[in-house]
Amino acid sequence: MVKNSIKLKKESRKLSIKEGIFSSIKGSFGDYYISPFAIAVNASNSIVSLLTSIIGLLGPLGQMAGSRLIEKNSRKKILRKSIFLESLSWLLLIGIAILFYNGIIKEVIPILVLVAFGIYTILLNIGHPAWFSWIGDIVDEEYRGRWFSKRNFIVGFISIVIAIIASIFLDFAKKNEYTMFGFMILFLLAFISRLMSWKVFKKQYEPKLILKKTKHFSFWKFLINASKDNFGKFTIFRALIGFSAAIASPLIAVYLLRYIGFSYTKYIIIILGGIFVSLFALEFWGKIADRYGNYRVISLSSIIIPIVPILWILSPKMIYLLLVPSLLSGVAWAGLHLAAGNFIYDNVSQQKRGLMVSYFNMVWGIGIAIGAGIGAFLIYALKTSFIEPIIAIFIISALCRAITVVWWLPKIKEVRETKKFSIHKTFKQIIFKGAKATLMEEAHEIVSIKRYFEEK
């Protein structure tokens, strides 16, 4: 029975990577182009910024609703239903593009984009607590950091390739004055990709989850006690980092497409440049997390995050933006996001994971929503003669990030027993000794995925 369970978990991990590929393809055709689509339908800079506010507020609300569903429903059932409904939301965006192309109610189209994206965000997040709980049961603790870094590397690499192809296609459509048709086709492909992801979930093994009846731990009680325990302190830290980042990050699309005037291809190459570098950084971060603890990864990545907004505004040249702010941002956020997920597993019991991850992301989402709302207000109301408002907003974001890191990071502790950290030994062991093994692992996984698609 135990051997059978191990075999099923191993197969489920492989299917999870394959499902992640389809999910990332959906993101490459869809998620990356929501802000450019809003700009294309003449949405104001404030509305573009509010798209991030929607993610921050409605996403965690969807997760809180999803965490309650786990109590009475199979995690697999929750995911299959939520993913199917989520895929249909791309048809709403296609309908909005058709309305804009035909000049129908053009003045309210930007608001419709907000509404459609809000529906998509809720449906996307309802299934997240179930997925988070499920994946935690099929990935063993001792190699969790390495496995997630491997999964993120594979799906991220494919995502980058697809997104660049999509940007070239969209520029071609724009050049021939078929921009809306370009967005329609991309969103249609996003719809199809998510349906394929839904299909893969049907084959995955779900370990049985037995939930003990415990006294309900409300969100408000969680907030009140957040500053008293390690997990709560990290929750506050991440929320404040999210708040600080959201002041400026939604405006990067505006900065690149409107302020500097880049094409869709240049825009997506810069955005994805950091993601591409982060794929290689994930292996490094994952091994540090497994050996030296997630707090070490959080600390190292948090040193970089405050300086990123300043780097964006130092030069408008594409090569600089690609190699400096995009690169450093990708490395830093990759480390923080990877460690954040693992930090939850380390600090929260299996019984509470689904609920706690929804609370964790709810607090983060509130921070994101408020930060993006402030950014939207500032880009609308800020009037200065000595500095461009968007530049001033980037500086404000950098200061808020720095204050958060200096004040809150020392309050967080590592809960696992880990090895003593040495920068010299870490680089030597992980980069040099682990290089050969890492390449062999990635090659084996890519061959496995290739065979999967050939069978299809």
C-alpha positions in Angstrom: 0.0 0.0 0.0 2.8 2.4 0.9 4.8 1.5 -2.2 1.7 2.1 -4.3 1.2 5.5 -2.7 4.8 6.5 -3.4 4.4 5.5 -7.0 1.1 7.4 -7.4 2.7 10.5 -5.8 5.6 10.3 -8.2 3.3 10.1 -11.2 1.2 12.9 -9.8 4.3 15.1 -9.5 5.1 14.5 -13.2 1.5 15.3 -14.2 1.7 18.5 -12.1 4.6 19.7 -14.2 2.6 18.9 -17.4 -0.5 20.7 -16.0 1.8 23.6 -15.1 3.0 23.8 -18.7 -0.6 24.3 -20.0 -1.3 26.8 -17.2 1.8 28.8 -18.1 0.9 28.8 -21.8 -2.5 30.2 -20.8 -0.6 32.9 -18.9 1.7 33.6 -21.9 -1.3 34.2 -24.2 -3.5 35.8 -21.7 -2.2 37.1 -18.3 0.8 38.9 -19.7 -1.4 40.9 -22.1 -4.2 42.1 -19.9 -2.5 45.5 -19.2 -1.5 46.0 -22.9 -5.1 45.1 -23.8 -6.4 47.7 -21.3 -4.0 50.3 -22.8 -5.1 49.3 -26.4 -8.8 50.0 -25.5 -7.8 53.5 -24.2 -8.0 52.8 -20.5 -6.5 55.6 -18.4 -3.3 55.1 -16.4 -5.3 54.9 -13.2 -7.5 52.1 -14.6 -4.4 50.1 -15.7 -3.0 50.5 -12.1 -6.4 49.3 -10.7 -6.0 46.0 -12.5 -3.4 45.1 -10.0 -5.7 46.3 -7.2 -8.3 43.9 -8.4 -5.8 41.0 -8.2 -4.9 42.0 -4.7 -8.4 42.3 -3.3 -10.6 39.8 -5.3 -7.9 37.1 -5.6 -7.6 36.5 -1.8 -11.4 36.7 -1.4 -11.7 33.9 -3.9 -9.1 31.9 -2.0 -10.9 32.4 1.3 -14.1 31.0 -0.3 -12.1 28.2 -1.8 -10.6 27.3 1.6 -14.1 26.7 2.9 -14.9 24.4 0.0 -12.1 22.0 1.1 -14.1 21.1 4.3 -16.9 19.5 2.3 -15.5 18.7 -1.2 -12.7 16.8 -2.8 -9.7 19.0 -3.7 -9.7 17.5 -7.2 -13.4 18.3 -7.7 -12.9 21.9 -6.5 -10.0 22.4 -8.9 -11.7 20.9 -12.0 -14.8 23.0 -11.6 -12.9 26.2 -10.8 -10.5 25.8 -13.7 -13.3 25.1 -16.2 -15.2 28.2 -15.2 -12.0 30.2 -15.2 -11.3 29.2 -18.8 -14.7 30.6 -19.8 -13.8 34.1 -18.5 -11.4 34.5 -21.5 -14.5 34.4 -23.7 -15.7 37.5 -21.9 -12.5 39.4 -22.8 -12.9 38.2 -26.4 -16.4 39.7 -26.4 -15.1 43.0 -25.1 -12.5 43.1 -27.9 -15.3 42.6 -30.4 -17.3 45.4 -28.9 -14.4 47.8 -29.1 -13.5 46.8 -32.7 -17.1 47.6 -33.7 -17.2 50.9 -31.8 -20.0 49.7 -29.5 -20.1 51.4 -26.0 -16.4 52.3 -26.4 -16.6 54.8 -23.5 -17.3 52.0 -21.0 -15.0 49.4 -22.4 -12.2 50.1 -19.9 -14.7 49.5 -17.1 -15.8 46.2 -18.7 -12.2 45.1 -18.8 -12.0 45.7 -15.1 -15.2 43.7 -14.5 -14.2 40.8 -16.7 -10.7 40.6 -15.2 -12.3 40.7 -11.7 -14.4 37.7 -12.6 -11.4 35.9 -14.0 -9.3 36.7 -10.8 -11.9 35.3 -8.5 -12.3 32.0 -10.5 -8.6 31.7 -10.8 -8.1 31.9 -7.0 -11.0 29.8 -5.8 -9.0 26.6 -6.5 -5.7 27.8 -5.1 -6.1 26.6 -1.5 -7.1 23.1 -2.8 -4.1 23.0 -5.1 -1.7 24.3 -2.4 -3.0 21.7 0.1 -2.9 18.9 -2.5 0.6 19.6 -3.9 1.9 19.8 -0.3 0.8 16.2 0.2 2.5 14.8 -2.9 5.9 16.6 -2.5 8.0 15.5 0.5 9.5 18.1 2.7 13.2 17.2 2.3 13.3 18.1 -1.4 10.4 20.5 -1.6 12.5 23.5 -2.5 14.3 21.7 -5.3 11.2 20.2 -6.7 9.3 23.5 -6.9 12.3 25.2 -8.4 12.5 22.5 -11.0 8.8 22.7 -11.8 9.0 26.5 -12.0 12.1 26.3 -14.3 10.4 24.0 -16.8 7.0 25.8 -17.0 8.7 29.2 -16.8 11.0 28.5 -19.7 8.1 27.4 -21.9 6.1 30.4 -20.8 8.8 32.8 -21.9 9.1 31.3 -25.4 5.4 31.3 -25.9 5.0 34.9 -24.6 7.7 36.2 -27.0 6.1 34.5 -29.9 2.7 36.1 -28.9 4.3 39.5 -28.7 5.8 39.2 -32.2 2.3 38.1 -33.5 0.7 41.1 -31.7 3.1 43.6 -33.2 2.4 42.1 -36.6 -1.3 42.5 -36.0 -0.9 46.1 -34.8 1.3 47.0 -37.9 -1.5 45.8 -40.1 -4.1 47.6 -38.1 -5.7 44.4 -36.7 -4.7 44.9 -33.0 -8.1 43.8 -31.6 -8.1 40.7 -33.8 -4.6 40.0 -32.4 -5.9 40.2 -28.8 -8.9 38.0 -29.7 -6.7 35.2 -31.0 -4.4 35.4 -28.0 -7.3 35.2 -25.6 -8.8 32.3 -27.6 -5.5 30.4 -27.3 -5.5 31.2 -23.5 -9.0 29.6 -23.3 -7.9 26.5 -25.1 -4.7 26.1 -23.0 -6.6 26.3 -19.7 -9.0 23.6 -21.0 -6.1 21.4 -21.6 -4.8 22.1 -18.0 -8.3 21.1 -16.8 -8.1 17.8 -18.7 -4.7 16.9 -17.1 -6.1 17.4 -13.6 -8.5 14.5 -14.3 -5.6 12.1 -14.3 -3.9 13.2 -11.2 -3.8 11.2 -8.0 -5.3 12.9 -4.9 -4.1 11.6 -1.5 -6.9 11.3 0.9 -7.3 14.3 3.2 -8.8 13.7 6.6 -9.8 16.9 8.3 -10.3 16.9 12.1 -13.1 19.0 13.4 -11.5 22.0 15.1 -12.8 25.3 16.3 -13.0 27.7 13.4 -10.1 30.2 13.4 -11.6 33.4 11.9 -9.7 35.8 9.7 -10.2 38.6 12.2 -8.7 36.5 15.0 -5.8 35.7 12.6 -5.2 39.5 12.0 -5.4 40.3 15.7 -2.8 37.7 16.6 -0.6 38.1 13.5 2.2 40.1 15.3 2.5 37.5 18.1 3.8 34.5 16.2 6.4 33.8 13.5 4.0 33.0 10.7 1.9 36.1 11.4 5.0 38.4 11.4 6.0 37.0 8.0 2.5 37.5 6.8 2.6 41.2 7.7 6.1 41.5 6.2 5.0 40.1 2.9 1.8 42.2 2.8 3.9 45.4 3.4 6.3 44.4 0.7 3.4 43.8 -1.6 1.9 47.2 -0.7 5.2 48.9 -1.4 5.8 47.2 -4.7 2.2 47.7 -5.9 2.5 51.5 -5.7 4.8 51.3 -8.8 4.7 47.8 -10.4 1.4 48.2 -12.2 2.7 51.3 -13.9 5.7 49.5 -15.5 3.5 48.7 -18.5 2.5 52.3 -18.7 6.1 53.4 -18.3 7.3 51.1 -21.1 4.4 51.3 -23.6 3.3 54.9 -23.1 6.1 56.9 -21.4 9.0 55.4 -23.4 6.9 54.1 -26.4 8.2 50.6 -26.8 6.6 48.0 -29.1 4.8 45.0 -27.7 7.8 42.8 -28.5 10.3 45.1 -26.7 7.9 45.4 -23.8 7.4 41.7 -23.3 11.2 40.9 -23.8 12.0 43.4 -21.0 9.2 42.0 -18.7 10.2 38.4 -19.4 14.0 39.0 -19.2 13.9 39.0 -15.5 11.6 35.9 -15.5 14.1 34.1 -17.7 17.0 34.8 -15.4 14.9 33.9 -12.4 14.4 30.4 -13.8 18.1 29.7 -13.3 18.1 31.5 -10.0 15.3 29.2 -8.8 17.6 26.2 -8.7 20.1 28.3 -6.6 17.3 29.6 -4.3 15.8 26.1 -3.9 19.0 24.5 -2.7 19.7 27.3 -0.3 16.2 26.9 1.1 16.6 23.2 1.6 20.0 23.5 3.2 20.0 26.8 5.0 16.3 27.5 5.5 13.7 29.7 3.8 14.5 32.7 6.1 18.0 32.9 4.5 16.4 33.1 1.0 13.9 35.7 2.2 16.7 37.8 3.7 19.0 37.7 0.6 16.2 38.5 -1.9 14.8 41.3 0.3 18.1 43.2 0.1 17.6 43.6 -3.7 13.9 44.4 -3.8 14.0 48.0 -2.5 16.5 49.2 -5.2 14.7 47.9 -8.2 12.3 50.8 -8.7 15.2 53.3 -8.8 17.0 51.1 -11.4 13.9 51.3 -13.7 14.2 55.1 -14.0 17.9 55.5 -14.5 17.9 54.9 -18.3 15.3 54.4 -21.0 17.6 52.2 -23.1 16.2 48.8 -23.8 19.5 46.9 -23.2 19.9 48.5 -19.8 16.3 47.9 -18.8 16.6 44.2 -19.8 20.0 43.5 -18.1 19.7 45.6 -14.9 16.3 46.2 -13.3 14.5 43.4 -15.1 17.3 40.9 -14.3 17.7 41.9 -10.6 13.9 42.1 -10.1 13.5 38.5 -11.5 16.2 37.1 -9.3 14.9 38.8 -6.1 11.2 38.1 -6.5 11.9 34.5 -7.5 13.6 33.9 -4.2 11.0 35.6 -2.2 8.0 33.8 -3.8 9.7 30.4 -3.6 10.6 30.9 0.1 7.1 32.3 0.9 5.4 29.1 -0.2 7.8 26.9 1.6 7.7 29.1 4.7 3.9 28.3 5.0 4.6 24.5 4.8 7.2 24.9 7.6 5.1 26.9 9.9 1.5 25.6 9.3 0.1 22.1 10.0 -1.4 20.0 7.3 -4.9 20.5 8.8 -4.7 24.3 8.5 -2.8 24.8 5.3 -5.8 25.4 3.0 -7.2 28.0 5.4 -4.0 29.6 6.4 -2.8 30.1 2.8 -6.0 31.9 2.1 -5.6 34.2 5.1 -1.9 34.7 4.2 -2.8 35.7 0.7 -5.8 37.8 1.9 -3.5 40.0 4.0 -1.0 40.2 1.1 -3.9 41.0 -1.3 -5.1 43.9 0.9 -1.6 45.3 0.8 -1.5 44.9 -3.0 -4.9 46.5 -3.4 -4.1 49.5 -1.2 -0.7 50.0 -2.8 -2.1 49.8 -6.3 -4.9 52.2 -5.3 -2.4 54.7 -4.0 -0.4 54.4 -7.2 -3.6 54.9 -9.3 -4.4 58.0 -7.3 -0.9 59.4 -7.5 -0.6 59.0 -11.3 -3.9 60.8 -11.6 -3.5 63.6 -9.0 0.3 64.1 -8.6 1.4 67.3 -10.4 5.0 68.3 -10.3 7.1 70.6 -12.4 10.6 69.3 -11.4 10.0 65.6 -11.9 7.7 63.4 -13.9 4.9 62.0 -11.7 5.6 58.4 -12.7 9.2 58.8 -11.8 8.2 60.2 -8.4 6.0 57.2 -7.8 8.8 54.8 -8.5 10.9 56.6 -5.9 8.1 56.5 -3.3 7.8 52.7 -3.9 11.5 52.2 -3.3 11.5 54.1 0.0 8.5 52.1 1.3 10.1 48.8 0.4 13.4 49.8 2.2 11.5 50.8 5.4 9.6 47.5 5.4 12.7 45.4 5.0 14.7 47.3 7.7 11.8 47.2 10.2 10.1 43.9 9.7 12.7 41.4 8.4 14.6 41.1 11.8 11.4 40.1 13.5 11.1 36.8 11.5 12.8 33.6 12.5 13.7 30.3 10.9 11.8 27.3 12.4 13.7 24.4 10.8 17.0 23.0 11.8 19.4 24.1 9.1 23.1 24.2 8.3 25.3 27.1 9.2 25.3 29.6 6.2 28.5 30.6 4.5 28.5 32.6 1.3 31.8 31.1 0.0 30.8 27.5 0.8 27.3 28.0 -0.5 28.3 29.2 -3.9 31.0 26.5 -4.1 28.7 23.6 -3.2 25.6 24.6 -5.0 26.9 26.1 -8.2 29.9 24.0 -8.9 29.3 20.6 -7.3 25.6 20.7 -8.1 25.9 21.8 -11.7 26.3 18.4 -13.3 23.5 16.8 -11.3 21.2 19.7 -12.0 21.7 19.5 -15.8 21.1 15.7 -15.8 17.8 16.2 -13.8 16.5 18.9 -16.1 17.4 16.9 -19.2 15.6 13.8 -17.9 12.5 15.9 -17.0 12.4 17.6 -20.4 12.7 14.2 -22.2 9.8 12.9 -20.1 7.7 15.9 -21.1 8.7 15.5 -24.8 7.5 11.9 -24.7 4.2 13.0 -23.1 3.4 15.4 -26.0 4.5 12.8 -28.6 2.0 10.4 -27.1 -0.7 13.0 -27.4 
